[in-house]
Amino acid sequence: MTRNESIHHNPELMYLSPTTREKAIMIAQELLQTRKISSSRAIRQAIEIAKSWAVKSIDRKVWKKLKFNEKDLL
């Protein structure tokens, strides 16, 4: 099994949404290419980064929706 195959078959990724999972896989692949770390460590770091990205993305969407609704009330 190659390093990239082990990334795609990691059970931790199955708990993420499809978009966040895709982001985590891309980040893990980048980490493996740019750093000398194990695939399991790359996946753990990538999942944390992707989760943070997802939360920020959702927060922005919610904020925009609240602002839009606020304008309707005024």
N, CA, C and O atoms as a CHARMM CRD file, in Angstrom:
* protein
*
  296
    1    1 MET  N      0.85600  -1.18100   0.00000 PROA 1      0.00000
    2    1 MET  CA     0.00000   0.00000   0.00000 PROA 1      0.00000
    3    1 MET  C      0.90100   1.24200   0.00000 PROA 1      0.00000
    4    1 MET  O      1.79900   1.36400   0.83300 PROA 1      0.00000
    5    2 THR  N      0.65800   2.14800  -0.92600 PROA 2      0.00000
    6    2 THR  CA     1.47300   3.36100  -0.98700 PROA 2      0.00000
    7    2 THR  C      0.98500   4.37000   0.03400 PROA 2      0.00000
    8    2 THR  O     -0.05800   4.19000   0.66400 PROA 2      0.00000
    9    3 ARG  N      1.75600   5.43200   0.18500 PROA 3      0.00000
   10    3 ARG  CA     1.38900   6.45400   1.17200 PROA 3      0.00000
   11    3 ARG  C      0.04600   7.09300   0.83200 PROA 3      0.00000
   12    3 ARG  O     -0.77400   7.32800   1.71900 PROA 3      0.00000
   13    4 ASN  N     -0.18100   7.37800  -0.46600 PROA 4      0.00000
   14    4 ASN  CA    -1.44900   8.00600  -0.85300 PROA 4      0.00000
   15    4 ASN  C     -2.63000   7.06700  -0.64600 PROA 4      0.00000
   16    4 ASN  O     -3.71200   7.50800  -0.25600 PROA 4      0.00000
   17    5 GLU  N     -2.43000   5.76100  -0.90700 PROA 5      0.00000
   18    5 GLU  CA    -3.51300   4.80800  -0.68300 PROA 5      0.00000
   19    5 GLU  C     -3.87400   4.74200   0.79400 PROA 5      0.00000
   20    5 GLU  O     -5.05000   4.63900   1.14500 PROA 5      0.00000
   21    6 SER  N     -2.86800   4.80100   1.65900 PROA 6      0.00000
   22    6 SER  CA    -3.15100   4.73700   3.09300 PROA 6      0.00000
   23    6 SER  C     -3.89200   5.98700   3.56100 PROA 6      0.00000
   24    6 SER  O     -4.64600   5.92800   4.53200 PROA 6      0.00000
   25    7 ILE  N     -3.69100   7.10000   2.89200 PROA 7      0.00000
   26    7 ILE  CA    -4.42500   8.32800   3.22900 PROA 7      0.00000
   27    7 ILE  C     -5.90700   8.14100   2.93700 PROA 7      0.00000
   28    7 ILE  O     -6.75200   8.45900   3.77400 PROA 7      0.00000
   29    8 HSD  N     -6.22300   7.63000   1.76200 PROA 8      0.00000
   30    8 HSD  CA    -7.62200   7.50600   1.34100 PROA 8      0.00000
   31    8 HSD  C     -8.40000   6.46800   2.14500 PROA 8      0.00000
   32    8 HSD  O     -9.62500   6.55000   2.23000 PROA 8      0.00000
   33    9 HSD  N     -7.72100   5.50800   2.72700 PROA 9      0.00000
   34    9 HSD  CA    -8.40300   4.43200   3.45000 PROA 9      0.00000
   35    9 HSD  C     -8.33400   4.60100   4.96000 PROA 9      0.00000
   36    9 HSD  O     -8.52700   3.64100   5.70500 PROA 9      0.00000
   37   10 ASN  N     -8.06700   5.78400   5.40000 PROA 10     0.00000
   38   10 ASN  CA    -7.97400   6.03600   6.83600 PROA 10     0.00000
   39   10 ASN  C     -9.37700   6.16800   7.42000 PROA 10     0.00000
   40   10 ASN  O    -10.16600   6.97500   6.92800 PROA 10     0.00000
   41   11 PRO  N     -9.71000   5.39800   8.45700 PROA 11     0.00000
   42   11 PRO  CA   -11.06800   5.44300   9.02400 PROA 11     0.00000
   43   11 PRO  C    -11.44100   6.79600   9.63900 PROA 11     0.00000
   44   11 PRO  O    -12.62100   7.13900   9.69900 PROA 11     0.00000
   45   12 GLU  N    -10.45900   7.56000  10.09000 PROA 12     0.00000
   46   12 GLU  CA   -10.75400   8.87000  10.68300 PROA 12     0.00000
   47   12 GLU  C    -11.40100   9.81300   9.66800 PROA 12     0.00000
   48   12 GLU  O    -12.18400  10.68800  10.03900 PROA 12     0.00000
   49   13 LEU  N    -11.07600   9.63400   8.40800 PROA 13     0.00000
   50   13 LEU  CA   -11.62200  10.50500   7.36200 PROA 13     0.00000
   51   13 LEU  C    -13.11400  10.27100   7.13900 PROA 13     0.00000
   52   13 LEU  O    -13.82100  11.16600   6.67600 PROA 13     0.00000
   53   14 MET  N    -13.59200   9.07800   7.46600 PROA 14     0.00000
   54   14 MET  CA   -14.99500   8.74400   7.21700 PROA 14     0.00000
   55   14 MET  C    -15.95600   9.55400   8.09200 PROA 14     0.00000
   56   14 MET  O    -17.14500   9.65000   7.78800 PROA 14     0.00000
   57   15 TYR  N    -15.44200  10.13100   9.16800 PROA 15     0.00000
   58   15 TYR  CA   -16.29700  10.91100  10.06500 PROA 15     0.00000
   59   15 TYR  C    -16.43300  12.36400   9.62200 PROA 15     0.00000
   60   15 TYR  O    -17.18000  13.12900  10.23400 PROA 15     0.00000
   61   16 LEU  N    -15.72500  12.75000   8.57400 PROA 16     0.00000
   62   16 LEU  CA   -15.78000  14.13100   8.08600 PROA 16     0.00000
   63   16 LEU  C    -16.81600  14.25100   6.98100 PROA 16     0.00000
   64   16 LEU  O    -17.17200  13.26300   6.33800 PROA 16     0.00000
   65   17 SER  N    -17.29000  15.45800   6.76900 PROA 17     0.00000
   66   17 SER  CA   -18.18900  15.68800   5.64100 PROA 17     0.00000
   67   17 SER  C    -17.38800  15.50300   4.35500 PROA 17     0.00000
   68   17 SER  O    -16.16000  15.58100   4.38600 PROA 17     0.00000
   69   18 PRO  N    -18.05200  15.26100   3.22800 PROA 18     0.00000
   70   18 PRO  CA   -17.31500  15.05400   1.97600 PROA 18     0.00000
   71   18 PRO  C    -16.37300  16.20800   1.61000 PROA 18     0.00000
   72   18 PRO  O    -15.25200  15.97400   1.15800 PROA 18     0.00000
   73   19 THR  N    -16.81900  17.43000   1.80100 PROA 19     0.00000
   74   19 THR  CA   -15.98300  18.58100   1.46200 PROA 19     0.00000
   75   19 THR  C    -14.77800  18.67400   2.38500 PROA 19     0.00000
   76   19 THR  O    -13.65900  18.90900   1.92900 PROA 19     0.00000
   77   20 THR  N    -15.00000  18.49100   3.67000 PROA 20     0.00000
   78   20 THR  CA   -13.90700  18.55600   4.63900 PROA 20     0.00000
   79   20 THR  C    -12.94700  17.38900   4.42500 PROA 20     0.00000
   80   20 THR  O    -11.73400  17.55000   4.56100 PROA 20     0.00000
   81   21 ARG  N    -13.48200  16.21500   4.09000 PROA 21     0.00000
   82   21 ARG  CA   -12.64100  15.04600   3.81500 PROA 21     0.00000
   83   21 ARG  C    -11.73200  15.31100   2.61500 PROA 21     0.00000
   84   21 ARG  O    -10.53900  15.00700   2.65000 PROA 21     0.00000
   85   22 GLU  N    -12.30300  15.87500   1.56500 PROA 22     0.00000
   86   22 GLU  CA   -11.52000  16.19500   0.36700 PROA 22     0.00000
   87   22 GLU  C    -10.40600  17.19000   0.69700 PROA 22     0.00000
   88   22 GLU  O     -9.27200  17.04300   0.24200 PROA 22     0.00000
   89   23 LYS  N    -10.74700  18.19700   1.49000 PROA 23     0.00000
   90   23 LYS  CA    -9.75500  19.19700   1.90800 PROA 23     0.00000
   91   23 LYS  C     -8.65300  18.52700   2.73600 PROA 23     0.00000
   92   23 LYS  O     -7.47300  18.82000   2.54000 PROA 23     0.00000
   93   24 ALA  N     -9.02100  17.64400   3.64500 PROA 24     0.00000
   94   24 ALA  CA    -8.03700  16.95400   4.48800 PROA 24     0.00000
   95   24 ALA  C     -7.10400  16.08300   3.65200 PROA 24     0.00000
   96   24 ALA  O     -5.90300  16.03400   3.91600 PROA 24     0.00000
   97   25 ILE  N     -7.63800  15.40600   2.66100 PROA 25     0.00000
   98   25 ILE  CA    -6.80600  14.56800   1.79500 PROA 25     0.00000
   99   25 ILE  C     -5.81000  15.41900   1.02100 PROA 25     0.00000
  100   25 ILE  O     -4.63800  15.06000   0.90300 PROA 25     0.00000
  101   26 MET  N     -6.27400  16.54300   0.49500 PROA 26     0.00000
  102   26 MET  CA    -5.36700  17.43900  -0.23700 PROA 26     0.00000
  103   26 MET  C     -4.26200  17.95700   0.67800 PROA 26     0.00000
  104   26 MET  O     -3.09500  17.99400   0.28700 PROA 26     0.00000
  105   27 ILE  N     -4.62600  18.35300   1.88200 PROA 27     0.00000
  106   27 ILE  CA    -3.63900  18.87000   2.84300 PROA 27     0.00000
  107   27 ILE  C     -2.64400  17.77100   3.21800 PROA 27     0.00000
  108   27 ILE  O     -1.44100  18.02100   3.28600 PROA 27     0.00000
  109   28 ALA  N     -3.14300  16.54900   3.46200 PROA 28     0.00000
  110   28 ALA  CA    -2.25700  15.43600   3.82900 PROA 28     0.00000
  111   28 ALA  C     -1.26600  15.13700   2.71000 PROA 28     0.00000
  112   28 ALA  O     -0.09100  14.87900   2.96900 PROA 28     0.00000
  113   29 GLN  N     -1.73600  15.17100   1.47400 PROA 29     0.00000
  114   29 GLN  CA    -0.83800  14.92900   0.34700 PROA 29     0.00000
  115   29 GLN  C      0.23900  16.00800   0.26700 PROA 29     0.00000
  116   29 GLN  O      1.40300  15.71300  -0.00300 PROA 29     0.00000
  117   30 GLU  N     -0.15200  17.25100   0.50100 PROA 30     0.00000
  118   30 GLU  CA     0.82700  18.34500   0.51100 PROA 30     0.00000
  119   30 GLU  C      1.84800  18.14800   1.62900 PROA 30     0.00000
  120   30 GLU  O      3.04800  18.32600   1.41900 PROA 30     0.00000
  121   31 LEU  N      1.37100  17.78100   2.80900 PROA 31     0.00000
  122   31 LEU  CA     2.27500  17.56700   3.94300 PROA 31     0.00000
  123   31 LEU  C      3.27300  16.44500   3.65400 PROA 31     0.00000
  124   31 LEU  O      4.44900  16.54700   4.00200 PROA 31     0.00000
  125   32 LEU  N      2.79700  15.38200   3.01900 PROA 32     0.00000
  126   32 LEU  CA     3.68400  14.26500   2.70200 PROA 32     0.00000
  127   32 LEU  C      4.74300  14.65900   1.67400 PROA 32     0.00000
  128   32 LEU  O      5.87400  14.17500   1.72200 PROA 32     0.00000
  129   33 GLN  N      4.37200  15.53100   0.75500 PROA 33     0.00000
  130   33 GLN  CA     5.31500  15.95400  -0.28000 PROA 33     0.00000
  131   33 GLN  C      6.33800  16.94700   0.25100 PROA 33     0.00000
  132   33 GLN  O      7.49700  16.92500  -0.16300 PROA 33     0.00000
  133   34 THR  N      5.92000  17.81000   1.15600 PROA 34     0.00000
  134   34 THR  CA     6.80600  18.89000   1.59300 PROA 34     0.00000
  135   34 THR  C      7.57500  18.58000   2.87200 PROA 34     0.00000
  136   34 THR  O      8.57500  19.23700   3.16100 PROA 34     0.00000
  137   35 ARG  N      7.12900  17.60100   3.63400 PROA 35     0.00000
  138   35 ARG  CA     7.78200  17.28300   4.91000 PROA 35     0.00000
  139   35 ARG  C      8.09900  15.79900   4.98700 PROA 35     0.00000
  140   35 ARG  O      7.48200  14.97400   4.31300 PROA 35     0.00000
  141   36 LYS  N      9.04900  15.49100   5.80100 PROA 36     0.00000
  142   36 LYS  CA     9.41700  14.08700   6.03800 PROA 36     0.00000
  143   36 LYS  C      8.67200  13.59500   7.27900 PROA 36     0.00000
  144   36 LYS  O      9.25500  13.47200   8.35600 PROA 36     0.00000
  145   37 ILE  N      7.37900  13.31500   7.11500 PROA 37     0.00000
  146   37 ILE  CA     6.57900  12.81600   8.23600 PROA 37     0.00000
  147   37 ILE  C      5.83800  11.56400   7.79600 PROA 37     0.00000
  148   37 ILE  O      5.69600  11.30200   6.60200 PROA 37     0.00000
  149   38 SER  N      5.37400  10.80500   8.75200 PROA 38     0.00000
  150   38 SER  CA     4.62900   9.58300   8.44200 PROA 38     0.00000
  151   38 SER  C      3.24500   9.94100   7.91100 PROA 38     0.00000
  152   38 SER  O      2.73700  11.03800   8.14100 PROA 38     0.00000
  153   39 SER  N      2.65000   8.99600   7.20000 PROA 39     0.00000
  154   39 SER  CA     1.31900   9.25100   6.64800 PROA 39     0.00000
  155   39 SER  C      0.27900   9.41700   7.75600 PROA 39     0.00000
  156   39 SER  O     -0.64800  10.21400   7.61300 PROA 39     0.00000
  157   40 SER  N      0.41800   8.67600   8.85600 PROA 40     0.00000
  158   40 SER  CA    -0.56000   8.80900   9.94500 PROA 40     0.00000
  159   40 SER  C     -0.46700  10.19000  10.59300 PROA 40     0.00000
  160   40 SER  O     -1.48600  10.78400  10.94500 PROA 40     0.00000
  161   41 ARG  N      0.75100  10.69800  10.74900 PROA 41     0.00000
  162   41 ARG  CA     0.91900  12.04800  11.31500 PROA 41     0.00000
  163   41 ARG  C      0.38800  13.10700  10.34300 PROA 41     0.00000
  164   41 ARG  O     -0.23200  14.08400  10.76100 PROA 41     0.00000
  165   42 ALA  N      0.63400  12.90900   9.05700 PROA 42     0.00000
  166   42 ALA  CA     0.13600  13.84800   8.04300 PROA 42     0.00000
  167   42 ALA  C     -1.39100  13.88400   8.05100 PROA 42     0.00000
  168   42 ALA  O     -1.99500  14.94900   7.92300 PROA 42     0.00000
  169   43 ILE  N     -2.00400  12.72100   8.20100 PROA 43     0.00000
  170   43 ILE  CA    -3.46600  12.65500   8.23200 PROA 43     0.00000
  171   43 ILE  C     -4.00700  13.36300   9.46600 PROA 43     0.00000
  172   43 ILE  O     -4.96100  14.13400   9.36900 PROA 43     0.00000
  173   44 ARG  N     -3.40400  13.10700  10.62800 PROA 44     0.00000
  174   44 ARG  CA    -3.86400  13.76800  11.86000 PROA 44     0.00000
  175   44 ARG  C     -3.77500  15.28600  11.73400 PROA 44     0.00000
  176   44 ARG  O     -4.71700  15.99900  12.08100 PROA 44     0.00000
  177   45 GLN  N     -2.64400  15.77600  11.23900 PROA 45     0.00000
  178   45 GLN  CA    -2.47900  17.22500  11.08100 PROA 45     0.00000
  179   45 GLN  C     -3.46400  17.76800  10.05100 PROA 45     0.00000
  180   45 GLN  O     -4.06300  18.82500  10.25200 PROA 45     0.00000
  181   46 ALA  N     -3.62700  17.04200   8.95200 PROA 46     0.00000
  182   46 ALA  CA    -4.52700  17.48800   7.88800 PROA 46     0.00000
  183   46 ALA  C     -5.97300  17.54700   8.37000 PROA 46     0.00000
  184   46 ALA  O     -6.70700  18.47000   8.01800 PROA 46     0.00000
  185   47 ILE  N     -6.38300  16.57200   9.16700 PROA 47     0.00000
  186   47 ILE  CA    -7.75200  16.56200   9.69000 PROA 47     0.00000
  187   47 ILE  C     -7.98400  17.77100  10.58900 PROA 47     0.00000
  188   47 ILE  O     -9.02400  18.42300  10.49500 PROA 47     0.00000
  189   48 GLU  N     -7.03600  18.07000  11.44700 PROA 48     0.00000
  190   48 GLU  CA    -7.17300  19.24200  12.32500 PROA 48     0.00000
  191   48 GLU  C     -7.25600  20.53500  11.51400 PROA 48     0.00000
  192   48 GLU  O     -8.08200  21.40000  11.80700 PROA 48     0.00000
  193   49 ILE  N     -6.41000  20.66700  10.50500 PROA 49     0.00000
  194   49 ILE  CA    -6.42200  21.86800   9.65800 PROA 49     0.00000
  195   49 ILE  C     -7.74000  21.95900   8.89600 PROA 49     0.00000
  196   49 ILE  O     -8.33500  23.03300   8.80800 PROA 49     0.00000
  197   50 ALA  N     -8.19800  20.83300   8.34400 PROA 50     0.00000
  198   50 ALA  CA    -9.44400  20.82300   7.57100 PROA 50     0.00000
  199   50 ALA  C    -10.65300  21.13000   8.45300 PROA 50     0.00000
  200   50 ALA  O    -11.56700  21.83500   8.02500 PROA 50     0.00000
  201   51 LYS  N    -10.66600  20.60900   9.67900 PROA 51     0.00000
  202   51 LYS  CA   -11.77000  20.91200  10.60200 PROA 51     0.00000
  203   51 LYS  C    -11.80300  22.40300  10.92300 PROA 51     0.00000
  204   51 LYS  O    -12.87100  23.01400  10.95400 PROA 51     0.00000
  205   52 SER  N    -10.65400  22.97100  11.15600 PROA 52     0.00000
  206   52 SER  CA   -10.56900  24.40500  11.43500 PROA 52     0.00000
  207   52 SER  C    -11.06700  25.20900  10.23800 PROA 52     0.00000
  208   52 SER  O    -11.80300  26.18300  10.39500 PROA 52     0.00000
  209   53 TRP  N    -10.66000  24.79400   9.04600 PROA 53     0.00000
  210   53 TRP  CA   -11.10400  25.45200   7.81500 PROA 53     0.00000
  211   53 TRP  C    -12.62900  25.37400   7.69000 PROA 53     0.00000
  212   53 TRP  O    -13.27500  26.36000   7.33300 PROA 53     0.00000
  213   54 ALA  N    -13.20200  24.20300   7.98300 PROA 54     0.00000
  214   54 ALA  CA   -14.64900  24.00800   7.86600 PROA 54     0.00000
  215   54 ALA  C    -15.40800  24.89900   8.83700 PROA 54     0.00000
  216   54 ALA  O    -16.42400  25.49100   8.47400 PROA 54     0.00000
  217   55 VAL  N    -14.92500  24.99600  10.06100 PROA 55     0.00000
  218   55 VAL  CA   -15.58700  25.83800  11.06600 PROA 55     0.00000
  219   55 VAL  C    -15.55600  27.29800  10.62500 PROA 55     0.00000
  220   55 VAL  O    -16.56200  28.00000  10.72400 PROA 55     0.00000
  221   56 LYS  N    -14.41200  27.75300  10.14400 PROA 56     0.00000
  222   56 LYS  CA   -14.30500  29.14000   9.68200 PROA 56     0.00000
  223   56 LYS  C    -15.21900  29.38300   8.49500 PROA 56     0.00000
  224   56 LYS  O    -15.84900  30.43700   8.39800 PROA 56     0.00000
  225   57 SER  N    -15.29500  28.42500   7.60000 PROA 57     0.00000
  226   57 SER  CA   -16.14700  28.54400   6.41700 PROA 57     0.00000
  227   57 SER  C    -17.61400  28.64400   6.82100 PROA 57     0.00000
  228   57 SER  O    -18.35000  29.47600   6.29000 PROA 57     0.00000
  229   58 ILE  N    -18.04100  27.80300   7.75100 PROA 58     0.00000
  230   58 ILE  CA   -19.42700  27.82800   8.22100 PROA 58     0.00000
  231   58 ILE  C    -19.71500  29.12900   8.95700 PROA 58     0.00000
  232   58 ILE  O    -20.77100  29.73200   8.76600 PROA 58     0.00000
  233   59 ASP  N    -18.78300  29.56100   9.79400 PROA 59     0.00000
  234   59 ASP  CA   -18.97100  30.81600  10.52300 PROA 59     0.00000
  235   59 ASP  C    -19.18300  31.98900   9.56800 PROA 59     0.00000
  236   59 ASP  O    -20.03200  32.84500   9.81500 PROA 59     0.00000
  237   60 ARG  N    -18.41300  32.03100   8.48000 PROA 60     0.00000
  238   60 ARG  CA   -18.57700  33.11100   7.49400 PROA 60     0.00000
  239   60 ARG  C    -19.94400  33.04800   6.83500 PROA 60     0.00000
  240   60 ARG  O    -20.59400  34.07500   6.64000 PROA 60     0.00000
  241   61 LYS  N    -20.38600  31.82800   6.48900 PROA 61     0.00000
  242   61 LYS  CA   -21.69100  31.66900   5.84300 PROA 61     0.00000
  243   61 LYS  C    -22.81200  32.10000   6.78300 PROA 61     0.00000
  244   61 LYS  O    -23.73900  32.79600   6.37000 PROA 61     0.00000
  245   62 VAL  N    -22.72800  31.69200   8.03400 PROA 62     0.00000
  246   62 VAL  CA   -23.74700  32.05900   9.02300 PROA 62     0.00000
  247   62 VAL  C    -23.74900  33.56900   9.22500 PROA 62     0.00000
  248   62 VAL  O    -24.81200  34.18800   9.27200 PROA 62     0.00000
  249   63 TRP  N    -22.57200  34.16100   9.34300 PROA 63     0.00000
  250   63 TRP  CA   -22.46300  35.60700   9.54100 PROA 63     0.00000
  251   63 TRP  C    -23.09700  36.35100   8.36800 PROA 63     0.00000
  252   63 TRP  O    -23.84200  37.30900   8.57700 PROA 63     0.00000
  253   64 LYS  N    -22.81300  35.92400   7.14700 PROA 64     0.00000
  254   64 LYS  CA   -23.39500  36.57400   5.97000 PROA 64     0.00000
  255   64 LYS  C    -24.91600  36.43800   5.97000 PROA 64     0.00000
  256   64 LYS  O    -25.62800  37.38400   5.63300 PROA 64     0.00000
  257   65 LYS  N    -25.40700  35.27100   6.34500 PROA 65     0.00000
  258   65 LYS  CA   -26.85200  35.05200   6.37300 PROA 65     0.00000
  259   65 LYS  C    -27.50900  35.93000   7.43800 PROA 65     0.00000
  260   65 LYS  O    -28.57400  36.50100   7.20500 PROA 65     0.00000
  261   66 LEU  N    -26.87700  36.03500   8.59700 PROA 66     0.00000
  262   66 LEU  CA   -27.41600  36.89300   9.65500 PROA 66     0.00000
  263   66 LEU  C    -27.43900  38.35400   9.21300 PROA 66     0.00000
  264   66 LEU  O    -28.40800  39.06800   9.47100 PROA 66     0.00000
  265   67 LYS  N    -26.38400  38.79300   8.55400 PROA 67     0.00000
  266   67 LYS  CA   -26.33300  40.16900   8.05600 PROA 67     0.00000
  267   67 LYS  C    -27.43400  40.40600   7.03100 PROA 67     0.00000
  268   67 LYS  O    -28.08400  41.45100   7.03900 PROA 67     0.00000
  269   68 PHE  N    -27.64200  39.42900   6.14800 PROA 68     0.00000
  270   68 PHE  CA   -28.67000  39.54000   5.12500 PROA 68     0.00000
  271   68 PHE  C    -30.05000  39.62700   5.77400 PROA 68     0.00000
  272   68 PHE  O    -30.87100  40.45200   5.37400 PROA 68     0.00000
  273   69 ASN  N    -30.31000  38.78500   6.76700 PROA 69     0.00000
  274   69 ASN  CA   -31.59700  38.79900   7.46800 PROA 69     0.00000
  275   69 ASN  C    -31.78600  40.09500   8.25300 PROA 69     0.00000
  276   69 ASN  O    -32.90400  40.59700   8.36400 PROA 69     0.00000
  277   70 GLU  N    -30.71300  40.62700   8.78800 PROA 70     0.00000
  278   70 GLU  CA   -30.77500  41.88000   9.53800 PROA 70     0.00000
  279   70 GLU  C    -31.20000  43.02800   8.62200 PROA 70     0.00000
  280   70 GLU  O    -31.96300  43.90100   9.03400 PROA 70     0.00000
  281   71 LYS  N    -30.71600  43.02800   7.40400 PROA 71     0.00000
  282   71 LYS  CA   -31.08500  44.07200   6.43800 PROA 71     0.00000
  283   71 LYS  C    -32.56800  43.99400   6.10200 PROA 71     0.00000
  284   71 LYS  O    -33.22300  45.01900   5.91200 PROA 71     0.00000
  285   72 ASP  N    -33.09900  42.76200   6.02900 PROA 72     0.00000
  286   72 ASP  CA   -34.52300  42.58700   5.74500 PROA 72     0.00000
  287   72 ASP  C    -35.39700  43.15200   6.86200 PROA 72     0.00000
  288   72 ASP  O    -36.48500  43.66600   6.60400 PROA 72     0.00000
  289   73 LEU  N    -34.92100  43.05700   8.09400 PROA 73     0.00000
  290   73 LEU  CA   -35.69800  43.53800   9.23200 PROA 73     0.00000
  291   73 LEU  C    -35.72100  45.06000   9.31400 PROA 73     0.00000
  292   73 LEU  O    -36.67600  45.64500   9.82600 PROA 73     0.00000
  293   74 LEU  N    -34.67500  45.69400   8.81200 PROA 74     0.00000
  294   74 LEU  CA   -34.58700  47.15500   8.90100 PROA 74     0.00000
  295   74 LEU  C    -35.35800  47.82000   7.83700 PROA 74     0.00000
  296   74 LEU  O    -35.38700  49.04900   7.77100 PROA 74     0.00000
